[in-house]
Amino acid sequence: MGRLLGFLLTVVIVVLVGFFLIYNHLVTRRNRYRNAYAQIDVQLLRRHDLVPNLVETARAYLQHERATLEAVIAARTAAVAAGEQASARPGDAAALAALGQAEATLGGALGRLLAVVEQYPDLKADATMARLSEELASTENRLAFARQAYNDAVMHYNTAIELFPNTLVAGSMGFRPAGFFELEDSAVRALPKVSF
């Protein structure tokens, strides 16, 4: 009787230790993808902060291109709103899809603005415009790296919650798969070309 009780106690301890180890591993993975999303958020905020400066710099030169400027401003507003929703729920597939679509729209509007800028030599030569365009290109590169890091962290997290016996702990403790951050339009996946 004593041996059976000792054996059962050992099994319970091993199961509890295994449960806590798996739980802590899943929490670590979840925190990694949330941190990776925070890095995306930083780059998106930087991008969104650059847009009004680009528009204001271009406005003086592009007075009859009002529709292009307004499209950029509207796209930025939508992207900021989608970013706030995604920041409140990092990993939520629907919020990330909406953010990806809004960012794709903003990228398209910025691409059209930069194409218009190419047609105005004075604006193209403007030092402020050149600096802002360079910062935008740099931010786009950082954003691409941050998005890749986030998607890698999500892949590791999703894999961890699907593995056995992790799936038993994940299901009982509310760990749900996280969504990837992908841009909707393949044409927008490429960085905008800026040549000054």
Beta strands, then each sheet from edge to edge (+ up, - down):
end
